[in-house]
Amino acid sequence: MDETLIPFDVETSRIIELLAKQIYQSPFALLRENVQNAFDAVRERLQKDGSFRPRIDVNIEHDRITISDNGIGMSREELRKHFWTAGSSSKNNPEARAAGVVGTFGIGAMANFGIAKTVSVETESARVPERTRSSAQRDTLSLREDCVKVQGLEPTGQPGTTITAELLVPGSIDLAAAKQYLREFVQLVDVPIIVNDELISQVLVDQIVPVVPSNFREPLEAVNIGPNLQATGEIAVSGNAITRLVLTDLVWNNQPLKGHLALRSGHGAVQTARSGFGLAMAPLSSIYGFGGIIDMQVLQPTAGREALTSDGVQLLQSMMTEIDNFVSERLSSTEQCNQSTPFMQWICSHGRYDLAGKLTIEVSGRDDVSMENAVSVSSQRAVRMYGGTDPTVIKTFSSEDSYLLILSRNNPRRQCQDGYLKRHPAIEAIPDTPTISNLQEGTDLSLSKWAVSFRLTSIISEDFFVDVDVAFGEISHGVVVLVSQSKRSGKTLIILNSSATAVVTLLQVFETHLDAFRSLAKDFARNVIFQHISHIVPSSTRQGAEAFIDAMRRKRETFEYDSDELDELPSIMNDYNEGRISLETLIDKSKFAAQTSVQIVDGASAVRDVVPDLIENEKAVQTPDIAQAQWLAEPSILRTEIGSSAKLITIDASEPDLRGYRCFIALTPRAFTEFGDFFTQPHSTSVVWGGQKALFIFIHHSGQFGIYYDMQTMDFVSESAGGGLHRTSTIMLKDRIYIPVPPAIQGSFIPKPGERKRFEIKADLIRTGTAQSV
């Protein structure tokens, strides 16, 4: 048969973008890209002929990888134009999109030469009677000379494509790890995908998002999930309030969305897909910790990495916000809501105390009752509520003829109970107000108390933008802090209990260790005072949040690659064009020229060496009167007078942990510059992980927006997906921001001696409730 040479080509207009974003760093990416192309080829052939039986085979050997499919195949011209020309795709057309293809970027052969020394392709087209064999070697690639061998073969009548890649480093692909990696992407695919004789696809959704043993189940038929989302499906709730939601026939803003979703509360990460082929974990915030599968044709992957476009993330977040609201309203009608802390958190954050009627409350001398039953009883007998613990009061107001409702000591249940019962005037509240004696403020204060008052007033003004006065007194009921109104100045008055341990410690540190006083006062304001004044912090309102986000946007740089960041790439291209380097060297150098969003960690510093007083201060300012809940937004730990070059800080096992953490990783310098202002604000923290990714999601205390920070590693973060809400423990220094790494995955972040951990980073802003069009 005839044999000719054709050039390996790259479209000039896209070469910088390709080299910057689309040269894959992980050796597994070769597998994903080629299996994705095989899947697309199969879908295109199914669109043309639905009667054939599709199949994709992957064979991983010590020195080579082979991927075969019986899909649509390529003609000789398609092979030249779309496989051997990077940046050109045959799938950017209505027919391919109707077939449900996944990839449209046209990475082609470029995906292979990061780890392959030779790539060969044998393909037969189902459109035209052509069979072609082609191959190229990494060390002879050229943009100026013909370097790809192409040979025409006799057609066999068996369309499909086989790609064989000989590895640069034999043994560099571990079979078990490769299967685990690929399975995350193809488990839902309805086409059989076989890796070394093992089927890794065609897994049922119910196996990935398990069905719950339901005490409550409701079919949904074209139901309005929210103002923008309509769907058909089912919601089920178990006895312990685990909720599972399956939705199909999705409509968003009156536009049909081809796809479906299956979510389960507390299930960890959300894996997105298109036509069943996995795209990426989505960095979504859900008060129920919904995880599972969202498969929609509208979702677009970014090129060169397992991530969604920002528009896709925002669409999914807007949908998730409506789903959270819908589930909350449905749960409110079930007895199972009484077992759901997230449901109570949602009520508190949205002020929907009218939905708390099914929650139970303690009744002195009787069994617990639901609050709606207690309200019903109030029409027949006296019903009172009491928020204290004084046994004398409880005994006084308890009788067979009346109900004494005793509020829970723990939030968010207590807040729900109080909010619901206050809506019903027939239920009398028994006062249990702490009393203040020996109130001291202004000129009445001693030197140490005046210094503490002045310092706290300054911190609260600078960090939380609230103008307050700080006073001292003796407060009953063991209360550490009371918030009142100053009769002298009209400002919010914060009264500190002079006898409380944390307050005594603060005063003593001022008198004996003045150098440590500044940081301890900051920690006291953050840990003890903030929760009492969070509702009057200006940025906690929608208007305040919008003003803050506008200010932050004005300071943000564009996260995508700017021309300034690509200065080295044209230089590398110039070296190649003038013959100073080979194309092989060009590819290698380009990997490292575009790593603005890459972080290398080769060691860890001790937290005590970076922030010496941190652990002791956290213990000193913990108080018993604040029912801390991990879901609450909290301020960062601020040490803006301290600098550090450490990328990772850890706490030794011999020392106490910090809020349950022993590992903290620094944001990249770019993220620090771009999003640093966000972390000066109180925020909540979620972390989810799966495969080679960990996603950190930080939500502003207004609930209106947040930041996601996507970290991809070369190795697996964890053998199984997981994560959820975690207590906020962000540490903010002058030149670093450290975020907490959950203990379950910290081993993937701490390098061993001589090891270098590599992370690819993507960060962006998300709105938690903004409707998006598709």
matplotlib code that plots the C-alpha trace (Angstrom):
import matplotlib.pyplot as plt

x = [0.0, 1.1, 3.1, 3.5, 4.7, 2.5, 3.4, 2.5, 0.7, -0.6, -3.0, -0.9, -3.7, -4.0, -0.5, 0.1, -3.2, -2.5, 1.0, -0.2, -3.3, -3.6, -0.4, -1.4, 0.8, -0.6, 0.3, -3.3, -4.5, -3.4, -5.8, -8.7, -8.3, -8.1, -10.9, -13.0, -12.3, -13.2, -16.4, -17.3, -16.5, -18.9, -21.6, -21.3, -21.6, -24.6, -26.2, -25.6, -26.5, -28.2, -28.0, -24.3, -22.9, -20.3, -17.2, -14.0, -10.9, -7.9, -4.8, -2.0, 1.3, 4.7, 5.9, 2.8, -0.9, -3.5, -7.0, -9.4, -13.0, -15.5, -16.8, -17.2, -13.5, -11.6, -11.0, -7.5, -8.3, -10.0, -7.0, -4.7, -6.9, -8.2, -5.9, -2.5, -3.5, -3.8, -6.5, -8.8, -11.9, -14.3, -16.9, -17.8, -20.9, -24.7, -24.5, -21.8, -23.5, -26.7, -24.8, -23.8, -20.0, -17.9, -14.8, -14.8, -11.3, -9.3, -6.4, -5.6, -2.1, -0.9, -2.4, 0.0, 3.4, 3.7, 4.5, 4.7, 7.8, 5.8, 2.2, 0.5, -3.1, -5.0, -8.5, -11.3, -14.1, -17.8, -18.5, -16.2, -14.4, -11.0, -8.6, -5.4, -2.4, -0.2, 2.5, 5.0, 8.0, 8.4, 12.1, 11.5, 8.3, 8.5, 6.2, 8.2, 8.9, 6.7, 7.1, 4.0, 4.0, 0.7, -0.2, -3.4, -4.7, -7.5, -10.8, -12.0, -15.6, -15.0, -15.0, -13.1, -9.8, -6.9, -4.3, -1.0, 1.3, 4.8, 5.8, 8.8, 9.3, 8.3, 6.4, 5.3, 1.6, 0.4, -2.5, -4.4, -4.1, -5.0, -8.2, -9.1, -8.5, -10.5, -13.4, -14.1, -14.8, -16.5, -18.4, -21.8, -21.1, -23.6, -20.9, -18.8, -15.3, -12.8, -9.4, -7.2, -10.2, -12.1, -15.3, -15.2, -18.2, -22.0, -22.4, -26.0, -26.7, -28.1, -24.7, -23.0, -25.7, -27.3, -31.1, -32.1, -34.5, -37.2, -39.7, -40.9, -41.1, -42.8, -42.9, -42.4, -44.1, -43.0, -42.6, -41.2, -38.1, -37.5, -38.2, -35.9, -35.8, -38.5, -38.1, -39.7, -38.3, -38.5, -37.5, -36.9, -36.0, -34.7, -35.6, -32.4, -33.1, -30.7, -32.3, -32.0, -33.2, -33.4, -34.5, -35.0, -36.7, -34.8, -35.9, -34.0, -35.3, -37.9, -35.2, -35.0, -31.7, -30.9, -29.7, -30.5, -29.1, -29.0, -28.0, -27.8, -27.2, -23.8, -22.5, -19.4, -18.6, -20.7, -19.3, -20.5, -20.8, -21.9, -23.6, -22.5, -18.8, -17.3, -16.1, -15.0, -16.0, -18.1, -17.2, -20.7, -22.0, -24.9, -26.1, -27.1, -23.7, -25.4, -23.1, -23.7, -24.1, -25.2, -25.2, -26.1, -25.4, -25.0, -21.9, -18.6, -15.2, -12.2, -9.4, -6.4, -7.6, -10.5, -12.5, -15.8, -16.0, -16.9, -20.3, -21.0, -20.0, -22.2, -25.2, -24.9, -24.5, -27.7, -29.5, -28.1, -29.3, -32.9, -32.5, -31.5, -34.5, -36.9, -35.6, -35.9, -39.6, -40.4, -38.5, -40.5, -43.6, -42.0, -41.2, -37.7, -36.8, -36.3, -33.2, -31.7, -29.2, -28.7, -32.5, -32.3, -29.3, -31.2, -34.1, -31.8, -29.9, -33.1, -35.2, -37.9, -39.0, -42.5, -41.2, -39.9, -43.2, -42.3, -39.2, -39.6, -39.0, -38.5, -41.6, -40.9, -42.3, -43.6, -42.5, -41.0, -43.6, -43.5, -43.7, -46.8, -48.5, -47.3, -48.9, -52.1, -52.2, -51.8, -55.4, -56.5, -54.1, -51.2, -48.0, -44.8, -41.2, -38.0, -34.5, -32.6, -31.5, -32.5, -34.2, -36.2, -37.8, -38.5, -40.2, -42.2, -43.7, -44.3, -47.7, -50.2, -52.4, -49.7, -46.8, -43.3, -41.3, -37.6, -35.4, -32.4, -29.0, -27.5, -27.8, -29.2, -32.1, -32.4, -32.6, -35.3, -37.3, -37.0, -37.8, -40.9, -42.4, -42.0, -44.4, -47.1, -48.0, -50.1, -46.9, -45.4, -41.7, -40.4, -37.6, -34.1, -32.2, -28.6, -28.1, -25.2, -23.6, -20.7, -20.8, -17.6, -17.0, -15.2, -13.3, -14.4, -12.1, -8.7, -5.6, -5.6, -9.4, -9.2, -6.4, -8.4, -11.5, -9.5, -7.8, -11.0, -12.9, -10.2, -10.2, -13.9, -14.0, -11.1, -12.0, -15.8, -16.6, -18.8, -18.6, -18.9, -18.0, -16.6, -17.3, -16.8, -19.1, -20.1, -22.6, -24.8, -25.5, -21.9, -22.3, -19.0, -20.3, -23.5, -24.5, -26.6, -27.0, -24.9, -26.9, -23.9, -23.0, -25.9, -23.5, -23.7, -22.2, -20.3, -20.1, -17.4, -17.7, -14.8, -14.8, -14.8, -11.7, -11.1, -11.5, -9.2, -6.6, -6.8, -6.3, -3.4, -1.6, -1.8, -0.2, 2.5, 3.2, 2.4, 4.0, 1.5, -1.5, -2.1, -2.6, -4.6, -7.0, -7.5, -8.3, -10.7, -12.6, -12.8, -13.7, -15.7, -17.2, -17.9, -20.8, -22.6, -22.4, -22.4, -25.9, -24.9, -21.7, -22.4, -21.4, -23.7, -26.6, -27.3, -26.6, -23.3, -22.3, -22.9, -20.8, -18.0, -18.0, -17.9, -14.9, -13.2, -13.8, -12.2, -9.0, -9.1, -6.9, -8.3, -7.6, -7.2, -3.8, -2.9, -0.4, 2.0, 2.0, 2.8, 5.9, 8.1, 6.1, 6.7, 10.4, 10.3, 8.6, 11.2, 14.0, 12.2, 11.6, 15.3, 16.3, 17.9, 15.6, 13.7, 9.9, 10.5, 12.3, 9.5, 6.9, 8.9, 9.7, 6.2, 5.0, 6.9, 6.4, 2.7, 2.6, 1.4, -1.3, 1.0, 2.2, 5.2, 5.5, 8.7, 8.5, 6.6, 7.2, 5.9, 2.9, 4.7, 7.6, 5.4, 2.7, 4.2, 1.2, -1.6, -2.4, -2.2, -4.4, -7.1, -7.3, -7.2, -10.2, -12.6, -15.7, -18.5, -21.4, -21.0, -22.5, -20.1, -21.5, -19.1, -21.6, -21.4, -19.3, -16.3, -13.5, -10.0, -7.2, -5.4, -1.7, -1.1, 2.0, 3.7, 5.3, 6.2, 7.7, 6.3, 3.9, 2.8, 2.6, 1.8, 1.3, 3.3, 1.4, 2.8, 0.9, -2.8, -4.5, -6.0, -9.8, -9.2, -6.6, -2.9, -2.1, -2.6, -1.6, -0.9, -2.9, -0.9, 0.5, -1.9, -4.9, -3.6, -3.5, -6.8, -9.0, -7.1, -9.8, -12.4, -10.6, -10.7, -14.4, -16.1, -16.8, -17.8, -15.6, -16.5, -13.9, -14.7, -12.3, -12.2, -9.7, -6.8, -8.7, -9.5, -12.1, -12.2, -15.4, -15.6, -18.9, -19.2, -21.1, -23.8, -24.5, -24.6, -21.3, -18.1, -14.7, -13.8, -10.2, -9.6, -6.4, -5.4, -2.5, -0.5, -1.5, -4.8, -6.0, -8.0, -9.1, -12.7, -14.6, -15.6, -15.9, -18.4, -18.7, -15.6, -15.0, -13.4, -9.8, -8.2, -5.0, -4.2, -0.7, 0.9, 1.9, 0.2, -3.2, -3.3, -6.4, -7.0, -6.5, -8.9, -7.1, -8.6, -6.5, -3.6, -1.3, -1.7, -0.5, 2.5, 5.6, 7.9, 11.6, 13.0, 9.5, 7.9, 4.1, 2.7, -0.7, -2.5, -4.8, -8.0, -9.8, -12.9, -15.8, -19.2, -22.6, -24.8, -28.2, -27.9, -30.1, -28.1, -29.3, -28.1]
y = [0.0, 3.6, 5.4, 9.1, 11.6, 14.5, 17.1, 17.0, 20.3, 22.8, 25.6, 28.7, 30.8, 28.2, 27.1, 29.3, 28.3, 24.7, 24.8, 26.8, 24.8, 21.6, 19.6, 17.1, 16.7, 13.4, 10.2, 9.0, 11.9, 10.0, 7.3, 9.6, 11.6, 8.6, 6.7, 9.9, 10.1, 6.4, 7.0, 10.0, 7.9, 5.2, 7.7, 9.2, 5.7, 5.0, 8.2, 6.8, 3.2, 2.2, -1.5, -2.1, -3.3, -0.8, -1.7, 0.0, -2.0, -0.7, -2.8, -1.6, -3.3, -2.6, -0.5, 0.4, 1.3, 0.3, 1.8, 0.3, 1.1, 0.1, 3.6, 5.9, 5.8, 8.4, 8.9, 9.7, 13.4, 13.4, 11.7, 14.4, 17.3, 16.3, 13.8, 15.0, 18.7, 19.9, 22.5, 21.2, 19.1, 17.2, 17.3, 21.0, 20.4, 19.8, 16.1, 15.4, 17.4, 15.6, 12.3, 13.6, 13.7, 14.9, 16.4, 19.3, 20.8, 18.9, 17.9, 15.0, 13.5, 16.3, 14.4, 11.5, 12.9, 14.1, 10.5, 8.5, 8.2, 6.7, 6.9, 4.8, 4.9, 2.4, 3.5, 2.6, 5.1, 4.1, 7.1, 6.3, 3.0, 4.0, 2.3, 4.1, 3.4, 6.3, 6.8, 9.4, 9.5, 12.0, 12.7, 13.5, 15.6, 18.8, 21.7, 22.4, 19.0, 16.0, 13.6, 11.5, 8.3, 7.5, 4.3, 3.4, -0.2, -2.3, -1.7, -4.7, -3.5, -3.2, 0.5, 1.7, 3.0, 1.5, 3.8, 2.4, 4.5, 3.3, 4.8, 7.0, 5.4, 1.7, 0.7, 4.3, 3.4, 1.3, -1.0, -0.8, 2.9, 3.4, 1.3, 3.3, 6.6, 5.6, 4.1, 7.6, 8.8, 5.9, 4.0, 5.4, 5.0, 2.6, 1.3, -1.6, -0.4, -3.2, -2.6, -5.6, -7.9, -6.1, -4.3, -0.9, 0.8, 0.2, 0.7, 1.5, 4.9, 3.1, 1.6, 4.9, 6.9, 4.2, 4.1, 5.0, 2.8, 5.4, 6.4, 9.1, 8.9, 11.3, 11.0, 14.3, 15.0, 18.2, 19.9, 23.4, 22.7, 26.4, 29.6, 28.4, 24.6, 22.2, 18.4, 15.0, 12.4, 11.3, 12.4, 9.8, 10.3, 7.7, 7.4, 9.2, 12.0, 10.9, 12.3, 11.0, 13.0, 11.8, 14.2, 13.9, 16.0, 19.0, 22.5, 25.6, 29.0, 27.4, 25.8, 21.9, 20.5, 17.0, 15.0, 13.8, 13.9, 11.7, 13.2, 11.9, 14.0, 13.6, 11.7, 13.8, 15.2, 15.8, 14.1, 15.7, 13.9, 14.4, 11.5, 9.4, 10.2, 11.8, 15.4, 16.6, 17.0, 20.1, 22.5, 23.0, 24.3, 22.4, 22.7, 19.0, 18.0, 16.6, 14.4, 12.1, 12.4, 15.3, 14.3, 17.1, 17.9, 21.6, 21.0, 21.8, 20.6, 22.9, 21.8, 19.9, 19.2, 17.6, 20.8, 22.5, 25.9, 28.7, 29.1, 25.4, 25.6, 28.7, 27.0, 23.9, 26.0, 28.0, 24.7, 23.3, 26.3, 25.7, 22.0, 22.8, 25.0, 22.5, 19.6, 21.8, 22.6, 18.9, 17.8, 20.3, 18.1, 14.9, 13.7, 12.8, 16.5, 16.2, 14.1, 16.5, 19.1, 20.5, 21.1, 23.1, 25.0, 25.9, 27.2, 29.4, 30.8, 31.5, 32.7, 30.1, 29.3, 28.7, 25.4, 24.1, 22.8, 19.1, 19.6, 18.2, 20.0, 18.7, 19.0, 19.0, 15.8, 14.5, 13.0, 15.3, 16.7, 18.4, 22.1, 22.2, 19.9, 22.2, 25.2, 23.2, 22.4, 26.1, 26.6, 24.3, 24.9, 27.1, 26.5, 28.3, 28.0, 28.3, 28.7, 28.2, 25.3, 26.5, 23.5, 25.7, 27.6, 24.3, 22.9, 26.1, 26.2, 22.4, 21.0, 18.5, 21.4, 23.1, 22.5, 23.8, 23.6, 23.6, 24.9, 22.8, 23.9, 23.3, 25.2, 25.1, 23.3, 25.9, 28.7, 26.9, 26.3, 29.8, 31.2, 29.0, 29.5, 33.3, 33.3, 32.2, 34.8, 32.3, 30.6, 32.7, 32.9, 32.5, 35.1, 33.8, 36.9, 37.2, 40.1, 42.5, 43.9, 46.2, 47.5, 49.4, 51.4, 54.5, 56.3, 53.7, 51.1, 50.2, 50.5, 46.8, 46.8, 50.1, 48.7, 45.5, 47.6, 49.9, 47.0, 45.0, 48.1, 48.7, 45.1, 44.9, 48.2, 47.2, 43.5, 43.5, 47.2, 47.5, 50.6, 49.4, 50.2, 47.5, 47.4, 45.0, 43.6, 40.6, 38.6, 35.9, 32.4, 31.9, 34.1, 35.4, 38.1, 40.1, 42.5, 45.5, 49.2, 51.8, 54.5, 56.8, 56.7, 54.9, 52.4, 48.6, 47.8, 44.6, 43.6, 41.1, 39.0, 40.0, 36.6, 34.5, 32.5, 33.7, 37.3, 36.9, 35.3, 38.3, 40.8, 38.8, 38.5, 42.3, 42.8, 40.1, 39.4, 42.5, 41.2, 38.3, 40.5, 41.7, 38.3, 36.9, 39.9, 39.2, 35.6, 36.6, 38.9, 36.1, 33.2, 34.8, 38.1, 37.6, 35.1, 37.6, 40.5, 38.6, 39.7, 43.4, 43.0, 45.1, 42.5, 39.9, 41.5, 41.0, 44.7, 44.5, 41.4, 43.0, 46.0, 43.8, 41.6, 44.7, 46.0, 42.7, 42.4, 45.8, 44.4, 41.0, 40.1, 37.9, 34.3, 32.9, 33.1, 36.7, 37.7, 38.7, 35.2, 33.8, 35.8, 32.7, 30.7, 33.0, 32.9, 29.1, 29.1, 31.5, 29.1, 26.4, 28.4, 29.4, 25.8, 26.1, 23.5, 20.4, 20.0, 17.4, 20.0, 22.5, 20.2, 19.5, 23.2, 24.3, 22.1, 24.2, 27.6, 27.7, 26.7, 29.9, 27.8, 25.1, 24.7, 22.5, 21.4, 19.8, 20.1, 21.2, 23.7, 23.4, 25.6, 26.6, 28.0, 30.0, 31.2, 30.4, 31.4, 29.9, 26.6, 28.1, 31.1, 28.8, 26.9, 30.1, 31.8, 28.8, 29.5, 27.3, 29.7, 29.7, 26.6, 26.5, 24.7, 23.7, 25.0, 28.6, 31.1, 32.2, 34.7, 33.8, 33.5, 36.8, 37.3, 39.9, 41.2, 37.8, 36.7, 33.2, 31.4, 28.0, 26.4, 23.8, 23.9, 21.0, 20.2, 17.3, 14.4, 15.2, 18.5, 19.2, 19.7, 23.0, 22.5, 19.0, 19.8, 19.1, 20.2, 23.6, 24.4, 27.8, 29.3, 30.0, 33.6, 34.2, 33.1, 35.2, 38.3, 37.6, 36.4, 37.5, 40.1, 37.4, 35.7, 38.8, 38.1, 35.4, 32.3, 28.7, 25.8, 22.7, 20.2, 17.3, 14.9, 12.1, 10.6, 13.1, 16.1, 18.0, 20.8, 23.6, 25.6, 28.8, 30.5, 34.2, 34.7, 36.5, 33.2, 35.2, 34.1, 32.1, 31.0, 27.5, 26.3, 23.2, 21.2, 18.4, 16.1, 13.7, 10.9, 9.8, 12.0, 9.2, 5.7, 6.8, 10.0, 11.9, 15.2, 17.7, 20.6, 21.3, 23.9, 27.1, 27.4, 29.7, 31.2, 34.6, 36.0, 39.1, 37.2, 33.8, 32.3, 28.8, 26.6, 23.5, 20.0, 17.4, 14.6, 12.0, 13.3, 15.1, 12.2, 13.2, 16.7, 16.1, 15.1, 12.3, 13.1, 13.9, 14.0, 16.9, 17.2, 18.9, 20.5, 22.1, 24.9, 26.4, 29.0, 31.2, 33.0, 31.4, 32.9, 30.6, 31.9, 33.7, 32.4, 31.6, 31.0, 28.1]
z = [0.0, -0.4, 2.3, 2.7, 5.2, 6.6, 9.2, 12.8, 13.1, 15.6, 14.8, 15.3, 16.9, 19.7, 20.3, 23.4, 24.9, 24.3, 25.7, 28.7, 29.6, 27.7, 28.2, 30.8, 33.9, 35.2, 33.3, 33.9, 31.7, 28.6, 29.6, 30.3, 27.1, 24.8, 26.6, 26.3, 22.6, 22.2, 24.1, 21.8, 18.7, 20.0, 20.7, 17.2, 15.7, 17.9, 16.6, 13.0, 13.7, 16.9, 16.2, 16.7, 20.1, 21.3, 23.3, 24.5, 25.5, 27.4, 27.8, 30.1, 29.8, 31.3, 28.4, 26.4, 26.6, 24.0, 23.7, 21.2, 20.3, 17.6, 17.1, 14.2, 13.2, 11.2, 7.5, 6.3, 6.1, 9.6, 11.0, 9.6, 10.4, 13.9, 15.5, 14.3, 14.4, 18.0, 18.6, 15.9, 16.8, 14.6, 17.4, 17.3, 15.2, 15.8, 14.9, 17.4, 20.1, 19.4, 19.9, 23.4, 22.9, 25.8, 24.4, 21.9, 22.5, 19.9, 22.1, 19.7, 19.8, 22.2, 25.1, 24.5, 24.1, 27.6, 28.6, 25.4, 23.1, 20.2, 19.3, 16.6, 15.4, 13.2, 12.3, 9.9, 9.2, 9.3, 7.0, 4.1, 3.2, 4.4, 6.8, 7.8, 10.0, 11.2, 13.8, 15.1, 17.5, 20.2, 19.5, 15.8, 16.1, 14.1, 13.2, 10.0, 8.6, 7.7, 10.7, 10.9, 8.9, 7.2, 5.4, 3.7, 4.4, 2.9, 4.8, 6.8, 7.3, 11.0, 11.9, 15.0, 16.2, 18.1, 19.7, 21.0, 23.1, 24.0, 27.4, 27.8, 31.2, 31.2, 34.3, 35.0, 34.9, 37.9, 36.8, 40.0, 40.3, 36.6, 37.1, 40.1, 38.3, 35.2, 37.2, 38.6, 35.1, 33.4, 36.1, 34.9, 31.2, 29.6, 27.1, 28.3, 29.1, 29.8, 31.4, 31.2, 31.1, 34.0, 33.3, 35.1, 33.6, 33.5, 37.3, 38.4, 40.0, 43.0, 43.7, 43.6, 45.5, 47.7, 48.2, 51.8, 53.8, 53.7, 56.4, 54.0, 50.3, 47.8, 44.0, 42.2, 38.9, 37.1, 40.5, 41.0, 43.1, 43.2, 41.3, 38.4, 38.6, 37.7, 37.6, 38.0, 40.3, 44.0, 47.4, 50.2, 53.8, 56.2, 59.9, 60.9, 58.3, 55.5, 52.4, 48.9, 45.9, 42.3, 39.6, 35.8, 33.1, 34.4, 33.4, 34.3, 33.6, 31.3, 29.3, 29.3, 30.5, 29.1, 32.1, 35.6, 39.1, 42.2, 45.5, 49.0, 52.2, 53.9, 50.8, 50.3, 46.9, 43.8, 40.7, 37.5, 34.2, 30.6, 28.9, 31.8, 31.3, 34.5, 34.2, 37.6, 41.2, 41.6, 44.4, 45.6, 49.0, 50.5, 54.0, 53.8, 52.4, 49.3, 47.3, 44.3, 40.6, 38.4, 34.7, 32.3, 28.7, 29.4, 31.5, 29.9, 31.1, 30.9, 28.7, 30.0, 33.5, 35.3, 36.1, 35.1, 33.6, 36.0, 34.4, 35.0, 38.6, 39.1, 37.4, 39.7, 42.8, 42.0, 41.5, 44.7, 46.6, 45.3, 46.1, 49.7, 50.1, 48.6, 50.7, 53.9, 53.1, 52.5, 55.6, 57.7, 57.2, 58.4, 61.9, 60.6, 60.6, 64.3, 63.6, 61.1, 62.4, 58.9, 58.7, 62.0, 60.6, 57.5, 59.5, 61.6, 58.6, 56.7, 59.6, 58.7, 62.2, 61.0, 59.6, 63.0, 64.3, 64.0, 66.2, 69.7, 73.0, 76.5, 78.8, 82.5, 84.1, 80.8, 77.5, 74.9, 72.4, 69.1, 69.3, 67.1, 69.6, 72.5, 70.7, 70.3, 74.0, 74.8, 73.8, 76.6, 79.4, 80.5, 78.5, 79.5, 78.2, 80.1, 78.8, 82.0, 84.2, 87.7, 89.3, 91.7, 88.8, 87.0, 90.1, 90.7, 87.3, 86.7, 87.5, 86.1, 84.9, 82.9, 80.5, 81.2, 78.0, 78.6, 75.8, 74.7, 75.9, 72.4, 69.2, 66.6, 68.2, 71.0, 68.4, 66.5, 69.6, 70.7, 67.3, 66.8, 70.3, 70.2, 67.2, 69.6, 72.2, 74.2, 75.4, 78.2, 78.6, 82.1, 82.5, 83.2, 82.4, 83.7, 86.1, 86.1, 89.2, 89.8, 86.2, 85.3, 82.1, 80.9, 83.6, 86.2, 84.8, 86.2, 84.0, 82.9, 82.2, 80.3, 78.2, 77.4, 76.7, 74.4, 72.6, 72.0, 70.9, 68.3, 67.1, 66.8, 64.8, 62.5, 61.9, 62.1, 61.3, 64.4, 66.7, 70.3, 73.9, 76.2, 79.9, 82.8, 85.5, 87.5, 85.4, 86.9, 85.4, 84.5, 81.4, 80.0, 77.6, 77.5, 74.7, 75.7, 74.8, 76.4, 78.2, 78.1, 74.4, 72.7, 71.2, 71.4, 74.8, 75.3, 79.0, 80.1, 83.2, 85.4, 87.1, 83.9, 83.4, 79.9, 80.9, 84.0, 81.7, 79.3, 82.1, 83.6, 80.2, 79.8, 83.1, 82.9, 79.2, 77.2, 74.1, 74.0, 74.8, 71.3, 69.7, 72.7, 72.5, 68.8, 69.6, 72.4, 70.0, 67.4, 69.6, 72.4, 71.2, 67.5, 67.9, 70.1, 67.6, 64.2, 63.4, 63.5, 61.5, 58.3, 55.8, 57.2, 55.3, 51.6, 51.0, 52.9, 51.1, 47.7, 48.7, 49.9, 46.8, 44.6, 46.5, 46.2, 42.5, 41.9, 43.5, 41.8, 38.9, 36.2, 37.3, 33.8, 32.1, 31.3, 28.6, 31.3, 32.6, 29.2, 28.6, 28.9, 26.3, 23.3, 24.3, 24.3, 20.9, 19.6, 20.7, 18.8, 15.6, 15.5, 15.9, 19.4, 20.9, 19.6, 19.7, 22.4, 24.5, 23.6, 25.1, 28.2, 28.8, 28.2, 31.1, 33.5, 31.9, 32.6, 36.3, 37.8, 39.5, 40.6, 44.2, 45.1, 48.8, 49.8, 53.6, 56.6, 59.4, 62.9, 63.7, 67.0, 65.0, 62.7, 65.2, 68.6, 70.8, 68.6, 70.4, 73.9, 73.0, 71.6, 74.8, 76.9, 75.2, 74.9, 77.1, 78.2, 77.5, 73.7, 72.0, 69.1, 66.1, 63.3, 60.7, 62.0, 60.1, 62.1, 61.6, 60.6, 63.1, 62.4, 62.9, 60.2, 61.9, 61.3, 58.0, 56.9, 53.9, 54.9, 52.5, 55.0, 58.8, 61.1, 64.7, 66.3, 67.7, 71.1, 71.2, 71.4, 68.0, 66.9, 66.6, 65.5, 62.8, 62.7, 59.2, 57.4, 53.8, 52.4, 49.6, 46.5, 46.2, 43.4, 45.5, 48.4, 46.2, 44.5, 47.4, 50.5, 51.3, 51.5, 54.3, 56.5, 56.7, 58.8, 56.8, 57.0, 55.6, 53.7, 52.4, 50.0, 48.3, 45.8, 43.4, 42.9, 44.2, 47.3, 47.1, 49.8, 49.8, 51.9, 52.3, 53.4, 56.7, 54.7, 52.9, 49.6, 48.0, 48.6, 47.3, 46.0, 46.0, 43.9, 44.6, 42.3, 43.2, 41.2, 43.7, 45.1, 48.0, 49.4, 48.4, 48.7, 48.3, 51.4, 53.3, 54.4, 56.7, 58.9, 61.5, 60.1, 61.2, 58.6, 59.7, 58.1, 58.3, 56.7, 53.6, 53.9, 54.4, 55.7, 55.3, 57.5, 56.0, 57.6, 59.4, 57.0, 54.1, 55.7, 54.8, 51.1, 51.9, 54.1, 52.1, 53.2, 53.6, 50.1, 48.6, 46.7, 46.7, 43.6, 43.5, 40.6, 41.8, 40.5, 42.5, 41.8, 43.2, 43.5, 44.3, 46.4, 45.4, 42.1, 39.2, 36.1, 32.5, 30.5]

ax = plt.figure().add_subplot(projection="3d")
ax.plot(x, y, z, "-o")
ax.set_aspect("equal")
plt.show()
